[in-house]
Each structure stands twice: as structure tokens, then as C-alpha cells.
């Protein structure tokens, strides 16, 4: 890596930024295959509609646990491969193996377990990438780095989401016997595993990292204020949260409500347990350090929490319910062995590719929009477009016109991937870049856990198990997320 003096972090060239972000192409390839096809695999292996959210619980729960741990560890890592790149490599190898196994799962429980491994592996590789941009680029170049990541996210998602559709057009078998995954899906997952490993390998081999002491000398972020700690108050709050979770779990059990609501009660209780454990654990070890960093987070982060909550609640609803919604509403089939269902499921792959393609277009438009109306107003406009896109899917009957719905979703997706990070930028110190990017992921993961708890219950209780209404809920949630961003302060 070129050195241009020691007083300020050097700027990188276009191709250096390209190389450091190229691995995101592979990560997103695996992520897009997962999003577009896992519900299909679950249904093929016999999952009922109200089971799908709970089977997806592996993805957000794994991120909640893995990302802050990986961030904390990578902040403290320095090897011959550097600080973040060892995690890129380990995550890529494990994710590739999981992608090879997933479409060959012989039973539903195997597929659910493989999803857990796959998402853990993707999280190991993905978490350090946001911190990698902060490590490598000076503040003035970070927007370019995140924009490049968004570009590779879009490209990887477009190709991966369309793979089963394209393979079917090429003559690969798109139907299979009961309980068997079609060859189009199998081949797509095999190809995705190879792409993921090669793309991540490119970034590992074609980049270098600055040692921790150099990053510390170049740190441009203001120091974090350490908040006073009152163990007695922490214990009280821990007992309050733990009691609330226990009462919630008991209420769900005694009233006969959907068992998936236990996830919400478990989240509340788990936070209470974490607060109590912090009052017991002495010293500055991993758990204690992460809990203290959570309490000392920059002020912008909690203000972004609601924005992220409603955004990712909506995205999770879209990812897990678009396939059953489109196949039932637009193709008239819920039989996973039928040609109509599998044609509809492949079209969902095209729709997911389309919104990612529109996101690439939006990535060019959004900087222009921000210059004219600011970060907050831009995010409001984009999430509103996404909300209207999801709502329109209930009204459209010709599946071809669903591409228009994806235009709005694409603008929302591009905005969600970039503008919250822009609002947060430059407030995280170099020595804690990894752990704070992991903590920021809480605001992405928790809404997905809430969605996994609530969506199946809401559909079963109020909407006759009709999956298209999950998209309506998601559309409303996206609009609310845009309104919440108006509460976030914008840097002058």
C-alpha cells in the first residue's frame, strides 16, 4: 500500500478501493442466493407457511451474536494477513462449504441448521468489511468506499438472484420430485460458492492493511465520552428486563399465543441477563468491553436505531414472504412441485435481481439527491418509494409489472445500505471501528428477530395466512423508517 507521508492517512486510488471492496461481490452473491431461495427450499422440504419465519431465525440471531464478537476480536488482531483479512478468509471458506450443502439438505432440520452455519460464516466475513473501509480510507474518501461496496452488493445480487431463472432458460431442470430441490437451485448454489471464495480471495491477496499503531496516529474521530457506571442501577435495570421477558414468556404460554412470540420475550430477558452479568464480570475482557462500548456508543447511533428497526423489519418481511406471495397471488399455486410455483419462484429471483439493479442506478442518483436536499430528506424520499413499491404488489396482477414495484424497492435498498452509515460517519474511533460496526448491526438484527417473531403470528391471526399482507406490513414499515430519520441530527 502506497505511503504518502505520515501525518495524515493517504488517499487510495480508484483501483485500490476497487480491490478492497471486491470481496463484497462474493459476500452478496451468497447472501442473495440465501434470500431468494431459502424460503423455496424450506417449502420444498415440507415447511408450513407459519413455520417459515421461525426457520429464518438463524440469520438475524447469528448476526446478533457473531458480529460484535468478530468486531471486537478483529480490533485486537494483527497477523501476517493483517487485521481484518483473516476473518474474510475464514468466513469465505466456511460459507462456500455451506452453500454446497444447503441445496442437498435431506430434511427440513438439516436445511435450517445449514442456514445457521451459512449465515454465521457470511457474518464472519462481512462484519470486518465496514470497518475495513474505515481503516483504509481517510474520512473524505469513505463515502466513495461505501459507494463501491454498494456497487458490488448490487452486481452480486443481480447475478445471483437471476441464476435459477437463467439456468432454467438454458435448459437446466426446474422441477423435481417431492422433497427434492430443482437442479436450477442446486447449480446456482454451487456457482455461488465458487464466486464467493474467489472474490474474497482477490481482496485478501490484493490489499494490505495499516498496523494498529499507524491507524491510531491517523485517527480523525473525536474521543468518546466514557459514561459513569452505577452497578446498583445496572442490577435494577437487569432485573426489570429479565422479569419483563419472563412475564412475557409466561403470558405467551398460558394464553396459547403463537410460540414464535417467545423469541420477543427471550430477547427482552437476554438483555436483562447481559446487564446483570456485566455487574458480575470484573475486568475489561471481551464481554465486559462490548457491554461498556454499547453504553458508550456515539450519540448518533441510538438516534438511528428506530430508522434501522423499521427499515430492516420491512426488508425481512420482503425476503421471506415474496416467494410465497408471488407464487400464490400472481401464479395461483402453493404446490411446490408444480411448474407454476417454480416459474413464480424463479420470477422472484428476477424481481430480486431487478431491485438490486435499480439500487445500482440509485447509487448514482443518491449523491446528487443528498447535495440538494440533504441526507435525512433523501432517506425519507427513498424509503417512501420503497414502501409504495411493496404496497403496490398487492394491487398488481400481471407479474411483469412487479418490476415497477422493484424500482421503488431498489431506491430504498441503496439508501438503507449507505445513508445511515453516512449519518454515522466520522464518529467512531479507529481502535474500536470493528466493535462499533458490530454493535451498529444490533439495529439491523433485532428488527429481523422481531419480524421472525411477529409476522407469522400476524398473518395467521389477522390475515388468513395470506403472505401478500406481510408485504403490506413491510411497505408501511419502510415509510415509518423514513419519518424516523427526521429525528436524526445531520452534521453541519
Secondary structure, DSSP 8 states (H G I E B T S, - for coil): -----SSS-----HHHHHHHHTHHHHHHHHHHHHHHHHHHHHHHTT--GGGHHHHTHHHHHHHHHHHHHHHHHHHT--BTTBSSHHHHHHHHHHHHHHHHHHTT-SSHHHHHHHHHHHHHHHHHHHHHHHHHHHHHS-HHHHHHHHHHHHHHHHHHHHHHHHHHHHHHHTT-----STT---HHHHHHHHHHHHHHHHHHHHHHHH-----HHHHHHH--S---------HHHHHHHHHHHHHHHHHHHHHHHHHT--GGGHHHHHHHHHHHHHHHHHHH--SS-HHHHHHHHHHT--HHHHHHHHHHHHHHHHHHHHHHHHHHHHHHHTS----TTSHHHHHHHHHHHHHHHHHHHHHHHHHHHHHHHHHHH-HHHHHHHHHHHHHHHHHHTTT--SGGGHHHHHHHHHHHHHHHHHHHHHHHTT-S-GGGHHHHHHHHTHHHHHHHHHHHHHHHHHHHHHSTT-THHHHHHHHHHHHHHHHHGGGS----
